[in-house]
Amino acid sequence: VQLVESGGGLVQAGGSLRLSCAASGSTNSISVMSWYRQAPGKQRELVALIISGGGRPNYADSVKGRFTISRDNADGTINLRMNSLKPEDTAVYYCSALGVLGNYWGQGTQVTVSS
């Protein structure tokens, strides 16, 4: 499974960004798609996840009500819509795919929120 993220960038506080994660390879083996982030000097943390079989997405408390994870059924792309961004959302955001073949990661995309 290969994952490629896109959509990061620099935005002012209160602004919005949309991240996308394109998966290729043995995508039928994937059961959970997630977005993680890692800020400088901090551990990588789960931001949001979506289960392939359906069900309600899950979010970190820090992003509930501001971020939305979704799947584009046309091509399987996983999107993360981020609204009302805060400086503390600044981090490298990683797409992750978990399935029977293992846990896979994208290369990451930088999100910087200026105050």
DSSP file with accessible surface (Angstrom, degrees, kcal/mol):
  #  RESIDUE AA STRUCTURE BP1 BP2  ACC     N-H-->O    O-->H-N    N-H-->O    O-->H-N    TCO  KAPPA ALPHA  PHI   PSI    X-CA   Y-CA   Z-CA
    1    1 A V              0   0   23      0, 0.0     2,-0.4     0, 0.0    24,-0.2   0.000 360.0 360.0 360.0 131.3    0.0    0.0    0.0
    2    2 A Q  E     -A   24   0A 108     22,-2.6    22,-2.2   102,-0.1     2,-0.4  -0.954 360.0-164.1-118.2 138.4    1.3    3.4   -0.9
    3    3 A L  E     -A   23   0A  11     -2,-0.4     2,-0.5   102,-0.4   104,-0.4  -0.980   5.3-173.7-124.4 133.4    0.0    6.7    0.5
    4    4 A V  E     -A   22   0A  83     18,-2.0    18,-2.6    -2,-0.4     2,-0.2  -0.980   9.7-158.7-130.0 118.0    0.5   10.2   -0.8
    5    5 A E  E     +A   21   0A   8     -2,-0.5     2,-0.3    16,-0.2    16,-0.2  -0.630  15.5 168.6 -92.0 155.8   -0.7   13.2    1.1
    6    6 A S  E     +A   20   0A  64     14,-2.1    14,-2.7    -2,-0.2   103,-0.1  -0.967  41.0  65.2-153.8 163.5   -1.3   16.6   -0.4
    7    7 A G        +     0   0   37     -2,-0.3    11,-0.3     1,-0.2    14,-0.0   0.399  59.4 134.3 105.9  -2.8   -2.9   19.9    0.6
    8    8 A G        +     0   0   27     12,-0.1     2,-0.3     9,-0.1    -1,-0.2  -0.148  22.5 119.7 -70.9 175.0   -0.7   21.2    3.4
    9    9 A G  E     -d  111   0B  30    101,-1.1   103,-2.8   100,-0.1     2,-0.5  -0.988  59.7 -50.4 161.8-166.3    0.5   24.8    3.6
   10   10 A L  E     +d  112   0B 128     -2,-0.3     2,-0.3   101,-0.2   103,-0.2  -0.894  52.1 164.9-106.2 131.9    0.5   28.1    5.5
   11   11 A V  E     -d  113   0B  25    101,-2.5   103,-2.4    -2,-0.5     2,-0.2  -0.982  35.0-110.6-144.1 152.0   -2.7   29.6    6.7
   12   12 A Q  E >   -d  114   0B 149     -2,-0.3     3,-2.3   101,-0.2    73,-0.2  -0.483  51.7 -81.6 -79.0 154.9   -3.7   32.3    9.2
   13   13 A A  T 3  S+     0   0   49    101,-2.5    73,-0.2     1,-0.3    -1,-0.1  -0.286 120.3  29.8 -55.0 136.9   -5.5   31.4   12.4
   14   14 A G  T 3  S+     0   0   54     71,-3.3    70,-0.6     1,-0.3    -1,-0.3   0.247  99.7 115.0  92.8 -12.1   -9.2   30.9   11.8
   15   15 A G    <   -     0   0   21     -3,-2.3    70,-2.4    70,-0.2     2,-0.3  -0.086  58.1-122.1 -83.1-174.2   -8.6   29.7    8.2
   16   16 A S        +     0   0   46     67,-0.2     2,-0.3    68,-0.2    67,-0.2  -0.930  21.4 179.1-132.6 152.6   -9.2   26.4    6.6
   17   17 A L  E     - B   0  82A  32     65,-2.1    65,-3.3    -2,-0.3     2,-0.5  -0.975  16.6-145.1-144.1 154.9   -7.3   23.7    4.7
   18   18 A R  E     - B   0  81A 137    -11,-0.3     2,-0.3    -2,-0.3    63,-0.2  -0.988  12.4-161.6-124.5 125.2   -8.1   20.4    3.2
   19   19 A L  E     - B   0  80A   0     61,-2.7    61,-2.7    -2,-0.5     2,-0.4  -0.791   6.7-161.7 -99.1 146.2   -5.7   17.5    3.2
   20   20 A S  E     -AB   6  79A  18    -14,-2.7   -14,-2.1    -2,-0.3     2,-0.4  -0.957   7.8-162.2-127.8 148.5   -6.0   14.6    0.9
   21   21 A a  E     -AB   5  78A   0     57,-2.1    57,-2.3    -2,-0.4     2,-0.6  -0.971   6.4-161.2-132.0 114.8   -4.5   11.1    1.0
   22   22 A A  E     -A    4   0A  47    -18,-2.6   -18,-2.0    -2,-0.4     2,-0.4  -0.866   9.9-160.0 -98.0 125.0   -4.4    9.0   -2.1
   23   23 A A  E     +A    3   0A  29     -2,-0.6     2,-0.3    52,-0.2   -20,-0.2  -0.832  13.7 172.1-105.1 142.2   -3.9    5.3   -1.5
   24   24 A S  E     +A    2   0A  60    -22,-2.2   -22,-2.6    -2,-0.4     2,-0.4  -0.927  41.8  39.1-141.3 166.2   -2.7    2.8   -4.1
   25   25 A G  S    S+     0   0   52     -2,-0.3     2,-2.4   -24,-0.2     3,-0.3  -0.769 116.9   4.4  96.3-141.5   -1.7   -0.8   -4.1
   26   26 A S  S >  S+     0   0   66     -2,-0.4     3,-1.7     1,-0.2     4,-0.2  -0.334  74.4 153.4 -80.6  64.5   -3.6   -3.5   -2.1
   27   27 A T  G >   +     0   0   58     -2,-2.4     3,-1.6     1,-0.3    -1,-0.2   0.753  61.2  70.7 -70.5 -21.7   -6.2   -1.0   -0.9
   28   28 A N  G 3  S+     0   0  164     -3,-0.3    -1,-0.3     1,-0.3    -2,-0.1   0.692  92.1  61.2 -66.6 -16.2   -8.8   -3.8   -0.4
   29   29 A S  G <  S+     0   0   22     -3,-1.7    71,-1.4    70,-0.1     2,-0.3   0.533  82.3 103.9 -85.0  -6.8   -6.7   -4.9    2.5
   30   30 A I  E <   +E   99   0B  16     -3,-1.6    69,-0.3    69,-0.2     3,-0.1  -0.603  36.1 168.7 -83.4 133.2   -7.2   -1.7    4.4
   31   31 A S  E     +     0   0B  56     67,-3.1    21,-3.1    -2,-0.3    22,-0.4   0.696  67.6  30.7-110.4 -29.2   -9.6   -1.6    7.3
   32   32 A V  E     -EF  98  51B  28     66,-2.1    66,-2.9    19,-0.2     2,-0.4  -0.997  58.4-165.7-136.9 132.4   -8.9    1.8    8.9
   33   33 A M  E     +EF  97  50B   5     17,-2.7    17,-3.0    -2,-0.4     2,-0.3  -0.959  21.4 175.6-114.4 136.9   -7.6    5.1    7.4
   34   34 A S  E     -EF  96  49B   7     62,-2.7    62,-2.7    -2,-0.4     2,-0.4  -0.926  29.0-139.1-138.7 159.3   -6.4    7.7    9.8
   35   35 A W  E     +EF  95  48B   0     13,-2.9    12,-3.0    -2,-0.3    13,-1.7  -0.988  25.9 178.3-116.2 129.9   -4.8   11.1   10.0
   36   36 A Y  E     -EF  94  46B  59     58,-3.0    58,-2.8    -2,-0.4     2,-0.3  -0.813   9.1-157.6-118.0 166.2   -2.0   11.7   12.6
   37   37 A R  E     -EF  93  45B  14      8,-2.4     8,-3.0    -2,-0.3     2,-0.4  -0.989   6.3-161.7-144.6 154.2    0.0   14.8   13.3
   38   38 A Q  E     -E   92   0B  68     54,-2.2    54,-2.4    -2,-0.3     6,-0.2  -0.954   7.3-162.3-139.1 117.4    3.4   15.5   14.9
   39   39 A A    >   -     0   0   23      4,-0.4     3,-2.3    -2,-0.4    52,-0.1  -0.591  45.4 -75.8 -91.4 157.2    4.4   18.9   16.1
   40   40 A P  T 3  S+     0   0  118      0, 0.0    -1,-0.1     0, 0.0     3,-0.1  -0.284 118.6   5.9 -55.3 129.3    8.1   19.7   16.8
   41   41 A G  T 3  S+     0   0   92      1,-0.2     2,-0.3    -3,-0.1    -3,-0.0   0.512 113.6 101.0  76.9   5.5    9.2   18.2   20.1
   42   42 A K  S <  S-     0   0  145     -3,-2.3    -1,-0.2     1,-0.0     2,-0.1  -0.814  75.4-101.2-121.4 162.5    6.0   16.3   20.6
   43   43 A Q        -     0   0  176     -2,-0.3    -4,-0.4     1,-0.1     2,-0.2  -0.426  46.2 -94.3 -77.0 154.8    4.8   12.7   20.0
   44   44 A R        -     0   0   89     -6,-0.2     2,-0.4    -2,-0.1    -6,-0.2  -0.480  49.4-164.6 -66.6 136.4    2.8   11.8   17.0
   45   45 A E  E     -F   37   0B  83     -8,-3.0    -8,-2.4    -2,-0.2     2,-0.3  -0.949  22.7-108.7-129.9 149.3   -0.9   11.9   17.9
   46   46 A L  E     +F   36   0B  62     -2,-0.4   -10,-0.3   -10,-0.2     3,-0.1  -0.560  31.7 175.3 -73.2 132.9   -4.1   10.6   16.3
   47   47 A V  E     -     0   0B   0    -12,-3.0    13,-2.5     1,-0.4     2,-0.3   0.813  61.9 -21.3-102.4 -50.1   -6.3   13.3   14.8
   48   48 A A  E     -FG  35  59B   0    -13,-1.7   -13,-2.9    11,-0.2    -1,-0.4  -0.987  54.7-163.8-160.7 152.6   -9.1   11.4   13.1
   49   49 A L  E     -FG  34  58B  34      9,-2.1     9,-2.1    -2,-0.3     2,-0.4  -0.987   3.6-162.6-142.8 154.8   -9.9    7.9   11.7
   50   50 A I  E     -F   33   0B  21    -17,-3.0   -17,-2.7    -2,-0.3     2,-0.4  -0.999  18.4-134.4-138.1 135.7  -12.5    6.4    9.5
   51   51 A I  E >   -F   32   0B  76     -2,-0.4     3,-1.8   -19,-0.2   -19,-0.2  -0.757  12.8-134.7 -95.5 138.1  -13.3    2.6    9.2
   52   52 A S  T 3  S+     0   0   49    -21,-3.1    -1,-0.1    -2,-0.4   -20,-0.1   0.833 102.7  55.7 -61.1 -35.2  -13.7    1.1    5.8
   53   53 A G  T 3  S-     0   0   81    -22,-0.4    -1,-0.3     1,-0.3     2,-0.2   0.469 117.2-104.6 -79.9   1.7  -16.8   -0.8    6.7
   54   54 A G    <   +     0   0   41     -3,-1.8    -1,-0.3     1,-0.1    -3,-0.2  -0.639  62.6 129.7 108.0-166.9  -18.6    2.3    7.7
   55   55 A G        -     0   0   67     -2,-0.2    -4,-0.2    -3,-0.1    -1,-0.1  -0.248  67.9 -46.4  96.8 167.2  -19.5    3.7   11.1
   56   56 A R        -     0   0  219     -2,-0.1    -5,-0.0     1,-0.1    -2,-0.0  -0.511  60.3-116.8 -75.8 134.0  -19.0    7.1   12.7
   57   57 A P        -     0   0   37      0, 0.0     2,-0.4     0, 0.0    -7,-0.2  -0.252  27.0-132.4 -63.2 157.0  -15.6    8.6   12.3
   58   58 A N  E     -G   49   0B  92     -9,-2.1    -9,-2.1     6,-0.0     2,-0.3  -0.914  21.8-169.8-115.2 146.2  -13.6    9.3   15.4
   59   59 A Y  E     -G   48   0B  56     -2,-0.4   -11,-0.2   -11,-0.2     2,-0.1  -0.953  28.3-107.6-133.8 149.8  -11.8   12.5   16.3
   60   60 A A    >>  -     0   0   22    -13,-2.5     3,-1.8    -2,-0.3     4,-1.0  -0.464  37.4-117.5 -66.2 147.2   -9.3   13.7   18.9
   61   61 A D  T 34 S+     0   0  130      1,-0.3     3,-0.5     2,-0.2    -1,-0.1   0.850 112.2  63.5 -56.9 -33.9  -11.0   16.0   21.4
   62   62 A S  T 34 S+     0   0   57      1,-0.2    -1,-0.3     3,-0.0   -15,-0.1   0.675 112.5  33.1 -68.6 -15.9   -8.7   18.8   20.3
   63   63 A V  T X> S+     0   0    0     -3,-1.8     3,-2.3   -16,-0.2     4,-2.2   0.450  82.6 128.9-119.6  -2.6  -10.2   18.9   16.8
   64   64 A K  T 3< S+     0   0  120     -4,-1.0     4,-0.1    -3,-0.5    -3,-0.0  -0.302  80.5  15.5 -57.7 135.0  -13.8   17.8   17.4
   65   65 A G  T 34 S+     0   0   88      2,-0.4    -1,-0.3     1,-0.1     3,-0.1   0.264 125.9  59.7  85.0 -10.8  -16.2   20.2   15.7
   66   66 A R  T <4 S+     0   0   25     -3,-2.3    17,-2.3     1,-0.2     2,-0.3   0.698  97.2  53.3-116.1 -34.8  -13.4   21.7   13.6
   67   67 A F  E  <  -C   82   0A   4     -4,-2.2    -2,-0.4    15,-0.2     2,-0.4  -0.822  59.1-167.3-108.2 146.9  -12.0   18.8   11.5
   68   68 A T  E     -C   81   0A  72     13,-2.5    13,-3.2    -2,-0.3     2,-0.4  -0.987   5.3-158.6-135.3 124.4  -13.9   16.4    9.3
   69   69 A I  E     +C   80   0A   5     -2,-0.4     2,-0.3    11,-0.2    11,-0.2  -0.820  23.7 164.3 -98.9 139.9  -12.6   13.2    7.8
   70   70 A S  E     -C   79   0A  51      9,-2.2     9,-2.9    -2,-0.4     2,-0.4  -0.977  31.1-128.4-151.4 162.5  -14.3   11.8    4.8
   71   71 A R  E     -C   78   0A  68     -2,-0.3     2,-0.9     7,-0.2     7,-0.2  -0.954  14.1-139.7-117.0 133.8  -13.8    9.3    2.0
   72   72 A D    >>  -     0   0   67      5,-3.2     4,-2.7    -2,-0.4     3,-0.7  -0.816  14.5-161.1 -88.5 107.5  -14.3   10.0   -1.7
   73   73 A N  T 34 S+     0   0  143     -2,-0.9    -1,-0.2     1,-0.2     0, 0.0   0.715  82.2  67.7 -66.5 -18.5  -16.0    6.9   -2.9
   74   74 A A  T 34 S+     0   0   94      1,-0.2    -1,-0.2     3,-0.1    -2,-0.0   0.904 126.7   1.2 -69.1 -40.1  -15.1    7.6   -6.5
   75   75 A D  T <4 S-     0   0  102     -3,-0.7   -52,-0.2     2,-0.1    -2,-0.2   0.380  96.2-111.9-132.1   4.4  -11.4    7.1   -6.0
   76   76 A G     <  +     0   0   30     -4,-2.7    -3,-0.2     1,-0.2   -53,-0.1   0.507  59.5 156.7  79.9   2.8  -11.0    6.1   -2.3
   77   77 A T        -     0   0   21     -5,-0.4    -5,-3.2   -55,-0.1     2,-0.5  -0.381  35.7-140.6 -63.6 137.8   -9.2    9.3   -1.4
   78   78 A I  E     -BC  21  71A   1    -57,-2.3   -57,-2.1    -7,-0.2     2,-0.3  -0.904  20.4-164.5-101.0 128.0   -9.3   10.2    2.3
   79   79 A N  E     -BC  20  70A  13     -9,-2.9    -9,-2.2    -2,-0.5     2,-0.5  -0.836  14.7-159.5-114.2 149.8   -9.8   13.9    3.0
   80   80 A L  E     -BC  19  69A   0    -61,-2.7   -61,-2.7    -2,-0.3     2,-0.6  -0.944   9.7-161.3-127.4 107.8   -9.4   15.9    6.1
   81   81 A R  E     -BC  18  68A 110    -13,-3.2   -13,-2.5    -2,-0.5     2,-0.6  -0.813   8.9-165.6 -89.6 124.1  -11.2   19.2    6.1
   82   82 A M  E     +BC  17  67A   0    -65,-3.3   -65,-2.1    -2,-0.6     2,-0.3  -0.955  10.6 175.2-118.8 114.9   -9.7   21.5    8.8
   83   83 A N        +     0   0   56    -17,-2.3   -67,-0.2    -2,-0.6   -68,-0.2  -0.736  60.0  22.4-112.0 164.6  -11.7   24.6    9.8
   84   84 A S  S    S-     0   0   70    -70,-0.6    -1,-0.2    -2,-0.3   -68,-0.2   0.899  84.7-159.6  48.8  47.7  -11.1   27.3   12.4
   85   85 A L        -     0   0    2    -70,-2.4   -71,-3.3    -3,-0.2   -70,-0.2  -0.264   7.6-158.3 -64.1 145.1   -7.4   26.4   12.5
   86   86 A K    >   -     0   0   85    -73,-0.2     3,-2.4    -3,-0.1     4,-0.3  -0.854  31.6-110.4-119.7 156.7   -5.4   27.4   15.5
   87   87 A P  G >  S+     0   0   51      0, 0.0     3,-1.9     0, 0.0    26,-0.4   0.852 117.5  63.4 -55.6 -32.0   -1.6   27.9   15.8
   88   88 A E  G 3  S+     0   0  127      1,-0.3   -49,-0.0   -49,-0.0    -3,-0.0   0.562  88.4  69.6 -71.9  -7.2   -1.5   24.8   18.0
   89   89 A D  G <  S+     0   0    1     -3,-2.4    -1,-0.3    24,-0.0     2,-0.2   0.533  70.8 120.7 -82.1  -6.6   -2.7   22.8   14.9
   90   90 A T    <   +     0   0   36     -3,-1.9     2,-0.3    -4,-0.3    22,-0.2  -0.401  40.7 106.8 -61.4 124.7    0.8   23.4   13.4
   91   91 A A  E    S- H   0 111B   2     20,-2.1    20,-2.7    -2,-0.2     2,-0.6  -0.964  75.8 -80.3-177.3 171.3    2.4   20.1   12.7
   92   92 A V  E     -EH  38 110B  35    -54,-2.4   -54,-2.2    -2,-0.3     2,-0.5  -0.865  48.0-146.5 -89.4 127.0    3.3   17.6   10.0
   93   93 A Y  E     -EH  37 109B   0     16,-3.1    16,-2.1    -2,-0.6     2,-0.4  -0.853  13.8-164.6-102.3 131.6    0.2   15.6    9.2
   94   94 A Y  E     -E   36   0B  39    -58,-2.8   -58,-3.0    -2,-0.5     2,-0.4  -0.931  13.5-141.3-118.8 138.3    0.5   12.0    8.2
   95   95 A a  E     -E   35   0B   0     -2,-0.4    11,-2.2   -60,-0.2     2,-0.4  -0.759  23.7-167.9 -91.1 141.3   -2.0    9.7    6.5
   96   96 A S  E     -EI  34 105B   3    -62,-2.7   -62,-2.7    -2,-0.4     2,-0.4  -0.988  12.4-163.1-134.0 142.7   -2.0    6.1    7.8
   97   97 A A  E     -EI  33 104B   0      7,-2.2     7,-3.1    -2,-0.4     2,-0.5  -0.993   7.3-167.8-125.6 127.9   -3.6    2.9    6.5
   98   98 A L  E     +EI  32 103B  80    -66,-2.9   -67,-3.1    -2,-0.4   -66,-2.1  -0.960  26.0 128.9-118.0 130.7   -4.1   -0.1    8.8
   99   99 A G  E >  S-EI  30 102B  14      3,-2.2     3,-1.5    -2,-0.5   -69,-0.2  -0.899  70.2 -67.7-160.2-169.1   -5.0   -3.5    7.4
  100  100 A V  T 3  S+     0   0  131    -71,-1.4   -70,-0.1     1,-0.3     3,-0.1   0.729 126.2  53.9 -67.2 -21.7   -4.2   -7.2    7.3
  101  101 A L  T 3  S-     0   0   99      1,-0.3     2,-0.3   -72,-0.3    -1,-0.3   0.544 121.0 -88.5 -90.3  -7.4   -1.0   -6.6    5.5
  102  102 A G  E <   -I   99   0B  28     -3,-1.5    -3,-2.2   -73,-0.2     2,-0.5  -0.874  50.5 -52.9 137.0-169.0    0.3   -4.1    8.0
  103  103 A N  E     -I   98   0B  78     -2,-0.3     2,-0.3    -5,-0.2    -5,-0.2  -0.959  50.9-167.7-114.9 126.0    0.4   -0.4    8.9
  104  104 A Y  E     -I   97   0B  63     -7,-3.1    -7,-2.2    -2,-0.5     2,-0.3  -0.853   3.9-160.9-119.6 152.0    1.4    2.0    6.3
  105  105 A W  E     -I   96   0B  95     -2,-0.3  -102,-0.4    -9,-0.2    -9,-0.2  -0.958  12.4-134.0-132.4 146.8    2.3    5.7    6.4
  106  106 A G        -     0   0   11    -11,-2.2  -102,-0.2    -2,-0.3     3,-0.1  -0.278  37.3-101.5 -83.3-178.4    2.6    8.6    3.9
  107  107 A Q        -     0   0  116   -104,-0.4  -103,-0.1     1,-0.1   -13,-0.1   0.638  63.0-116.7 -84.1 -13.0    5.5   11.0    3.8
  108  108 A G        -     0   0   13    -13,-0.1     2,-0.4     1,-0.1   -14,-0.2   0.099  17.0-127.2  94.3 152.0    3.7   13.7    5.6
  109  109 A T  E     - H   0  93B  24    -16,-2.1   -16,-3.1  -103,-0.1     2,-0.3  -0.999  23.1-120.5-138.5 135.1    2.6   17.2    4.7
  110  110 A Q  E     - H   0  92B  89     -2,-0.4  -101,-1.1   -18,-0.2     2,-0.5  -0.576  22.9-171.8 -81.5 132.0    3.3   20.4    6.7
  111  111 A V  E     -dH   9  91B   0    -20,-2.7   -20,-2.1    -2,-0.3     2,-0.5  -0.994   5.3-176.3-120.0 124.0    0.5   22.5    8.0
  112  112 A T  E     -d   10   0B  51   -103,-2.8  -101,-2.5    -2,-0.5     2,-0.6  -0.988   6.7-167.0-124.7 124.5    1.5   25.8    9.5
  113  113 A V  E     -d   11   0B   6     -2,-0.5     2,-0.3   -26,-0.4  -101,-0.2  -0.953  11.1-153.2-113.2 117.9   -1.0   28.1   11.2
  114  114 A S  E      d   12   0B  42   -103,-2.4  -101,-2.5    -2,-0.6    -2,-0.0  -0.654 360.0 360.0 -92.4 147.4    0.1   31.7   11.9
  115  115 A S              0   0  137     -2,-0.3    -1,-0.1  -103,-0.2   -29,-0.0  -0.345 360.0 360.0 -89.8 360.0   -1.3   33.8   14.7
